Amino acid sequence: MKRTVKILTGASLLLLCLHTTGLFAQSSTGRTYQNPLPVEFGDPYVLHVKGDKYYMYGTGGIARNGFAAYSSSDLVNWKDEGQVYYAGNPNGWSDSTAAWHGAYWAPEVYAYKGKFYMFYSAQWKENPTKELENFRIGVAVADRPTGPFTDISNKPVFDPGYPVIDANVLFDKNGKVYLYYSRCCYKHPVESEVAAWAKQKGWFDIIEESWVYGVELKPDFSGVAGEPVMLLRPPVKMDDKQAEWESRSVTSKEVNRRWTEGSVAFKKGDTYYMMYSANYFGGKNYAVGYATSKNPLGPFTKAANNPVLQKNVEKGGVVTGTGHNSITYSPDGKQMFCVYHARTSSTGEKRVVFIDRMKILKDGMLVVEGPTTAPQAIPAGK
């Protein structure tokens, strides 16, 4: 990237260097960090191993035909751990020669019964009808969070009959395990008032949509138990309060698709929260909302304060394309953080990692305090 160079000396030069790279610096008010962090990939997911470190996984970056990882003790300074999953492992089921270099996307790693399990999506090599988008979800296992990860089977978790991505897993206190995923827009035209409006405008003949589903997983992750349930989708009616922000990729004439993807589920009290991303992942309008339910498989109700994370350029900021988040907590466990990718005017088309504070208010409202690019205090506990 290009930067304007100014002559600086002493402490000013040191502070600039630390902030530019995303490393924390000492300031008059204590240690701080600044977004974006020096990690270039999409769909960041953070695993916190108790008594150990934080580990972050994502799409792209230094990995080829697989996934890389980073480690940190404070959520601010990240060490490159190299590639931890390779598609060519003994049980590999994907096709690295397919479109998007095999589409190794959105890895999430969970500590479970002494092992580490990576859920991810990729192009399935079983493709008799030669679909361009033949994504499925797989599971790989390792003894350490830095791998090497090996697929638990030579096939995906299940085949719903349509392409799926963005696996997210909830280990519920009831002892059951739930898999959430996004059905891709591919060959999924949907009638709606937004679609009819766009066709009347002469912009697009059809609008394709992706929807979020949930299904119970078998305890050994070898398959699903029961049938998937559709949980979230873009609004059908244009007067729906969510329609404006969830339809911006269409209303800006960007693309003939409406996405609901990148879901992340968690429970607070007796309420299940599901954060999700909408709009084109490669565009400026990518944004995050959330919905709530009293049951892990819904029904979910979208929140009135959506979107909770979106571009800030209209307010004088430099951030666009905010989305596909995960959540984690500060080292002392008291502060909640939203980990997501975005773009800035300096990074251009590169997706870079942001970490901002988030809260669940007393009335249950979820709030993300971002996107930020100004210095802020490092997560508590370090």
TORMARZA-450239 format. One line per field, with one value per residue (C-alpha): residue number from 1; residue in one letter; chain; y, z, x. Coordinates in Angstrom, 3 decimals, padded with zeros to 6 digits. Layout:
N
i <- NUM;...
aa <- A;...
ch <- A;...
c2 <- Y;...
c3 <- Z;...
c1 <- X;...
// end
This chain:
382
i <- 1;2;3;4;5;6;7;8;9;10;11;12;13;14;15;16;17;18;19;20;21;22;23;24;25;26;27;28;29;30;31;32;33;34;35;36;37;38;39;40;41;42;43;44;45;46;47;48;49;50;51;52;53;54;55;56;57;58;59;60;61;62;63;64;65;66;67;68;69;70;71;72;73;74;75;76;77;78;79;80;81;82;83;84;85;86;87;88;89;90;91;92;93;94;95;96;97;98;99;100;101;102;103;104;105;106;107;108;109;110;111;112;113;114;115;116;117;118;119;120;121;122;123;124;125;126;127;128;129;130;131;132;133;134;135;136;137;138;139;140;141;142;143;144;145;146;147;148;149;150;151;152;153;154;155;156;157;158;159;160;161;162;163;164;165;166;167;168;169;170;171;172;173;174;175;176;177;178;179;180;181;182;183;184;185;186;187;188;189;190;191;192;193;194;195;196;197;198;199;200;201;202;203;204;205;206;207;208;209;210;211;212;213;214;215;216;217;218;219;220;221;222;223;224;225;226;227;228;229;230;231;232;233;234;235;236;237;238;239;240;241;242;243;244;245;246;247;248;249;250;251;252;253;254;255;256;257;258;259;260;261;262;263;264;265;266;267;268;269;270;271;272;273;274;275;276;277;278;279;280;281;282;283;284;285;286;287;288;289;290;291;292;293;294;295;296;297;298;299;300;301;302;303;304;305;306;307;308;309;310;311;312;313;314;315;316;317;318;319;320;321;322;323;324;325;326;327;328;329;330;331;332;333;334;335;336;337;338;339;340;341;342;343;344;345;346;347;348;349;350;351;352;353;354;355;356;357;358;359;360;361;362;363;364;365;366;367;368;369;370;371;372;373;374;375;376;377;378;379;380;381;382
aa <- M;K;R;T;V;K;I;L;T;G;A;S;L;L;L;L;C;L;H;T;T;G;L;F;A;Q;S;S;T;G;R;T;Y;Q;N;P;L;P;V;E;F;G;D;P;Y;V;L;H;V;K;G;D;K;Y;Y;M;Y;G;T;G;G;I;A;R;N;G;F;A;A;Y;S;S;S;D;L;V;N;W;K;D;E;G;Q;V;Y;Y;A;G;N;P;N;G;W;S;D;S;T;A;A;W;H;G;A;Y;W;A;P;E;V;Y;A;Y;K;G;K;F;Y;M;F;Y;S;A;Q;W;K;E;N;P;T;K;E;L;E;N;F;R;I;G;V;A;V;A;D;R;P;T;G;P;F;T;D;I;S;N;K;P;V;F;D;P;G;Y;P;V;I;D;A;N;V;L;F;D;K;N;G;K;V;Y;L;Y;Y;S;R;C;C;Y;K;H;P;V;E;S;E;V;A;A;W;A;K;Q;K;G;W;F;D;I;I;E;E;S;W;V;Y;G;V;E;L;K;P;D;F;S;G;V;A;G;E;P;V;M;L;L;R;P;P;V;K;M;D;D;K;Q;A;E;W;E;S;R;S;V;T;S;K;E;V;N;R;R;W;T;E;G;S;V;A;F;K;K;G;D;T;Y;Y;M;M;Y;S;A;N;Y;F;G;G;K;N;Y;A;V;G;Y;A;T;S;K;N;P;L;G;P;F;T;K;A;A;N;N;P;V;L;Q;K;N;V;E;K;G;G;V;V;T;G;T;G;H;N;S;I;T;Y;S;P;D;G;K;Q;M;F;C;V;Y;H;A;R;T;S;S;T;G;E;K;R;V;V;F;I;D;R;M;K;I;L;K;D;G;M;L;V;V;E;G;P;T;T;A;P;Q;A;I;P;A;G;K
ch <- A;A;A;A;A;A;A;A;A;A;A;A;A;A;A;A;A;A;A;A;A;A;A;A;A;A;A;A;A;A;A;A;A;A;A;A;A;A;A;A;A;A;A;A;A;A;A;A;A;A;A;A;A;A;A;A;A;A;A;A;A;A;A;A;A;A;A;A;A;A;A;A;A;A;A;A;A;A;A;A;A;A;A;A;A;A;A;A;A;A;A;A;A;A;A;A;A;A;A;A;A;A;A;A;A;A;A;A;A;A;A;A;A;A;A;A;A;A;A;A;A;A;A;A;A;A;A;A;A;A;A;A;A;A;A;A;A;A;A;A;A;A;A;A;A;A;A;A;A;A;A;A;A;A;A;A;A;A;A;A;A;A;A;A;A;A;A;A;A;A;A;A;A;A;A;A;A;A;A;A;A;A;A;A;A;A;A;A;A;A;A;A;A;A;A;A;A;A;A;A;A;A;A;A;A;A;A;A;A;A;A;A;A;A;A;A;A;A;A;A;A;A;A;A;A;A;A;A;A;A;A;A;A;A;A;A;A;A;A;A;A;A;A;A;A;A;A;A;A;A;A;A;A;A;A;A;A;A;A;A;A;A;A;A;A;A;A;A;A;A;A;A;A;A;A;A;A;A;A;A;A;A;A;A;A;A;A;A;A;A;A;A;A;A;A;A;A;A;A;A;A;A;A;A;A;A;A;A;A;A;A;A;A;A;A;A;A;A;A;A;A;A;A;A;A;A;A;A;A;A;A;A;A;A;A;A;A;A;A;A;A;A;A;A;A;A;A;A;A;A;A;A;A;A;A;A;A;A;A;A;A;A;A;A;A;A;A;A;A;A;A;A;A;A;A;A;A;A;A;A;A;A
c2 <- 000.000;003.595;006.013;009.646;009.846;012.601;013.278;012.244;011.749;010.021;008.970;010.271;007.934;004.972;005.622;005.917;002.635;000.752;002.088;001.493;-002.172;-002.681;-003.348;-001.765;001.270;002.982;006.255;008.747;006.869;003.366;000.688;000.996;-000.720;000.442;-001.171;-002.679;-005.348;-006.560;-009.707;-009.877;-012.391;-012.683;-014.389;-014.260;-016.722;-016.600;-019.588;-018.948;-021.965;-021.685;-021.449;-020.987;-018.426;-017.058;-018.642;-016.964;-018.650;-017.175;-017.268;-016.650;-014.858;-016.887;-020.238;-022.131;-024.896;-024.746;-022.519;-020.649;-019.648;-016.883;-016.917;-014.182;-013.741;-010.381;-010.223;-007.447;-008.897;-011.887;-014.463;-016.221;-019.968;-020.918;-023.190;-025.627;-027.386;-028.754;-029.969;-032.814;-034.557;-038.318;-037.821;-034.703;-034.583;-031.227;-030.146;-027.550;-027.150;-025.945;-022.303;-019.918;-022.290;-024.788;-022.151;-022.931;-020.556;-019.588;-022.061;-022.236;-024.321;-025.671;-027.393;-030.515;-033.582;-033.037;-032.469;-029.494;-029.628;-027.381;-026.802;-025.230;-025.058;-026.004;-027.244;-030.904;-033.092;-035.105;-032.890;-034.913;-031.960;-029.697;-027.001;-023.794;-023.534;-027.005;-025.979;-028.318;-028.346;-030.564;-031.296;-031.855;-032.765;-032.110;-032.617;-028.955;-025.691;-025.218;-028.549;-030.324;-030.877;-034.041;-034.541;-036.950;-038.398;-038.442;-036.692;-033.616;-033.672;-033.965;-033.189;-031.047;-030.953;-027.340;-025.501;-024.505;-022.404;-020.596;-023.344;-022.246;-024.619;-024.156;-026.518;-026.026;-026.526;-029.091;-031.370;-031.101;-029.704;-027.526;-026.661;-023.389;-022.684;-020.565;-021.915;-020.132;-017.837;-020.047;-021.063;-019.886;-017.225;-015.908;-013.858;-010.764;-007.171;-006.192;-008.608;-007.322;-003.717;-004.421;-006.163;-003.264;-000.924;-003.033;-003.756;-007.515;-010.239;-012.329;-011.935;-014.916;-015.235;-017.096;-018.224;-019.360;-022.831;-024.768;-028.493;-030.757;-032.500;-036.066;-036.122;-037.436;-034.870;-037.706;-036.287;-034.441;-035.536;-034.498;-032.054;-028.527;-025.629;-022.304;-019.609;-016.335;-014.892;-011.444;-009.613;-010.297;-006.985;-003.660;-001.993;-004.485;-002.486;-004.779;-004.519;-001.301;-002.366;-006.019;-005.114;-002.535;-004.783;-004.836;-001.270;000.075;-001.982;-003.840;-007.425;-009.499;-011.289;-010.794;-012.596;-013.851;-015.558;-015.658;-016.548;-016.878;-018.175;-017.842;-017.853;-015.154;-015.964;-017.718;-016.021;-017.357;-014.671;-015.105;-012.484;-012.572;-010.670;-009.266;-007.868;-008.655;-009.805;-008.146;-004.774;-001.725;-002.511;-005.705;-005.276;-007.197;-007.621;-010.027;-011.929;-013.586;-016.671;-018.727;-021.929;-022.919;-023.747;-020.697;-019.025;-016.061;-012.430;-009.792;-006.884;-003.394;-001.786;-003.573;-003.191;-003.166;-002.949;-001.234;001.086;004.517;006.481;008.522;009.738;010.729;007.353;005.140;001.682;-000.348;-003.985;-004.853;-008.413;-012.135;-011.765;-014.030;-013.174;-013.592;-012.245;-010.321;-012.255;-011.466;-012.646;-009.394;-007.676;-009.018;-008.423;-008.569;-009.893;-009.156;-008.292;-004.999;-002.802;000.696;003.416;002.397;-001.388;-001.218;-004.586;-006.477;-007.752;-006.990;-007.914;-005.567;-006.227;-003.951;-004.093;-005.239;-005.396;-006.989;-004.296;-004.950;-004.941;-007.600;-005.236;-006.122;-003.222;-003.262;-000.277;-000.090;000.100;002.004;003.113;005.348;004.112;002.362;000.462;-003.088;-005.871;-006.071;-008.622;-008.135
c3 <- 000.000;-000.523;002.348;002.585;004.329;006.802;008.748;012.348;015.195;018.563;020.290;017.486;014.974;017.354;018.049;014.348;013.567;016.334;015.417;011.703;012.271;014.796;017.731;021.056;022.223;025.559;025.763;028.476;029.276;029.176;026.554;023.406;020.083;016.806;013.998;011.562;012.992;010.829;009.704;006.110;005.632;005.700;007.937;011.113;013.852;017.298;019.626;023.219;024.800;028.586;030.210;026.815;024.056;021.503;018.053;014.947;011.684;008.467;004.712;002.468;003.730;003.512;003.133;-000.144;-000.527;003.176;006.234;008.318;011.974;014.230;017.994;020.628;024.383;024.340;021.160;019.835;019.017;016.687;015.758;012.391;013.090;009.412;007.533;009.802;007.372;003.927;001.456;000.441;003.837;003.718;004.035;001.885;000.040;-001.711;-005.196;-005.065;-008.871;-008.780;-008.944;-006.368;-005.945;-004.213;-002.129;001.240;003.275;006.804;009.120;012.738;015.371;018.586;021.573;022.301;024.423;024.344;020.601;018.263;015.469;012.415;010.515;007.084;003.579;000.250;-003.252;-003.186;-005.727;-006.237;-008.917;-011.678;-012.957;-013.004;-010.775;-010.517;-006.826;-005.311;-001.737;001.207;004.873;006.260;009.662;010.427;013.753;015.431;018.777;018.915;017.820;015.404;013.713;011.575;010.977;009.225;007.901;010.033;006.875;003.133;002.518;003.758;006.918;004.840;001.410;001.555;-002.228;-002.588;-001.975;001.645;003.380;006.638;009.247;012.838;015.784;019.078;021.982;023.963;027.701;026.969;025.724;022.064;019.292;016.536;013.129;011.457;007.833;004.851;001.745;-001.133;-003.545;-006.462;-008.549;-005.804;-007.358;-004.855;-005.425;-003.262;-003.526;-003.793;-006.709;-008.465;-007.944;-009.363;-012.389;-012.999;-012.918;-015.623;-013.417;-012.856;-014.170;-010.987;-007.492;-005.883;-002.114;000.539;003.741;007.147;008.347;011.565;012.220;015.093;014.679;015.632;018.716;016.681;013.880;011.361;010.102;011.039;013.167;011.682;008.922;008.579;009.619;007.796;010.392;008.623;005.160;003.542;003.938;001.402;001.894;001.056;004.073;006.396;008.683;007.765;003.993;003.402;004.886;003.825;000.189;-000.481;-002.894;-005.093;-004.600;-005.408;-008.656;-007.414;-007.969;-008.345;-005.039;-001.437;001.137;004.640;005.764;008.210;011.168;014.689;017.492;021.237;024.357;027.018;029.896;028.395;024.992;021.870;019.772;016.124;014.423;010.621;007.630;004.722;001.267;-001.109;000.798;-001.778;-001.672;000.536;001.888;003.762;007.256;010.381;012.152;014.750;015.740;018.947;019.974;023.010;021.189;019.292;016.145;016.298;015.379;015.395;015.450;013.881;016.111;015.732;016.046;013.004;011.473;014.453;012.346;008.975;006.887;008.357;005.282;005.291;008.748;007.680;008.381;006.137;006.765;004.426;003.927;007.612;008.141;008.861;012.520;015.443;019.146;021.934;025.398;026.941;028.901;032.161;030.665;031.414;028.022;024.929;021.517;017.941;015.556;011.884;008.563;006.725;004.199;004.543;002.073;002.610;002.353;-000.805;-001.756;000.915;003.813;007.156;010.720;013.172;016.854;018.594;021.863;021.959;024.709;025.608;027.407;030.303;027.959;025.797;023.027;021.327;020.515;018.621;019.337;015.855;013.332;014.952;013.676;016.596;019.431;022.253;025.400;024.911;026.131;029.924;031.766;030.029
c1 <- 000.000;001.112;001.501;002.477;005.846;006.568;009.755;009.193;011.595;011.812;008.612;006.386;008.013;007.776;004.091;003.288;005.043;003.268;-000.154;000.347;001.187;-001.601;000.735;-000.072;001.912;002.365;000.457;-000.298;-003.500;-001.987;-001.482;-003.529;-004.119;-005.555;-007.564;-006.979;-004.704;-001.791;-003.642;-004.850;-007.616;-011.392;-013.951;-011.813;-012.652;-011.013;-010.679;-009.583;-007.938;-008.151;-004.750;-003.158;-003.626;-006.028;-005.913;-007.306;-008.251;-009.617;-010.085;-007.103;-004.046;-000.856;-002.653;-002.843;-005.418;-006.169;-006.027;-003.469;-003.538;-002.250;-001.764;-001.897;-001.912;-003.724;-005.903;-003.651;-000.222;-000.538;002.097;001.961;001.651;001.752;-000.615;-002.444;-004.810;-003.959;-006.571;-004.260;-004.446;-005.181;-008.957;-009.246;-012.574;-012.329;-011.278;-008.507;-008.662;-012.277;-013.375;-011.914;-008.940;-011.203;-013.017;-011.440;-013.526;-014.528;-012.761;-013.883;-012.069;-013.597;-012.000;-014.045;-013.269;-009.513;-009.299;-009.618;-012.192;-012.138;-015.386;-014.942;-016.383;-014.806;-015.631;-016.678;-014.892;-018.093;-019.621;-021.306;-023.360;-020.274;-021.731;-019.696;-020.610;-020.410;-019.597;-020.046;-018.967;-016.235;-014.711;-011.030;-009.419;-006.059;-004.373;-003.327;-004.946;-002.027;-002.662;-001.955;-005.681;-006.870;-010.392;-012.399;-013.963;-013.339;-016.648;-018.528;-020.643;-023.812;-025.237;-028.387;-028.636;-027.508;-024.220;-023.537;-020.863;-020.054;-020.343;-020.854;-021.356;-023.161;-022.464;-025.636;-025.969;-028.687;-025.897;-026.825;-024.646;-026.082;-024.658;-025.596;-024.765;-025.690;-027.375;-025.648;-027.448;-026.370;-029.393;-031.730;-034.007;-036.546;-039.682;-039.991;-041.085;-037.426;-036.944;-040.078;-038.959;-035.475;-036.977;-039.372;-036.384;-034.772;-031.758;-032.036;-034.345;-034.093;-032.720;-030.978;-030.779;-028.800;-030.524;-029.223;-030.235;-029.742;-029.622;-028.626;-025.276;-024.492;-022.213;-019.248;-019.839;-020.259;-023.533;-026.700;-029.635;-032.957;-033.779;-032.337;-034.582;-034.510;-033.806;-032.966;-033.570;-033.736;-037.071;-039.805;-041.654;-040.036;-041.683;-039.983;-037.671;-034.758;-035.264;-033.328;-029.997;-030.220;-030.961;-028.258;-026.345;-029.453;-030.680;-027.199;-027.254;-024.168;-025.320;-028.512;-028.085;-029.134;-027.009;-027.742;-024.561;-021.658;-023.858;-022.480;-024.701;-024.265;-026.421;-026.766;-029.064;-032.057;-031.720;-030.026;-028.360;-027.489;-025.352;-025.289;-023.928;-025.915;-025.096;-022.232;-019.136;-016.883;-018.629;-018.812;-022.296;-021.424;-022.885;-023.854;-027.182;-028.519;-031.639;-032.807;-034.759;-035.633;-034.694;-031.515;-033.513;-035.745;-037.882;-035.468;-036.625;-034.404;-033.437;-034.863;-031.410;-029.941;-027.445;-025.112;-021.954;-021.596;-019.406;-018.636;-017.552;-020.769;-019.738;-016.245;-014.620;-012.498;-014.031;-016.267;-017.226;-017.638;-018.773;-018.489;-017.721;-016.980;-017.015;-014.504;-013.727;-010.853;-008.192;-009.999;-013.295;-015.114;-015.134;-016.877;-015.306;-016.533;-013.864;-014.574;-013.029;-013.345;-011.596;-010.208;-009.286;-005.642;-006.015;-008.127;-009.605;-007.651;-009.714;-008.099;-009.026;-010.739;-011.451;-013.947;-015.827;-019.431;-022.040;-025.337;-027.313;-029.686;-032.670;-031.000;-029.950;-026.657;-024.328;-021.008;-018.772;-017.283;-015.895;-013.059;-009.673;-008.656;-006.422;-008.265;-007.359;-006.140;-008.454;-008.526;-006.457;-003.107
// end
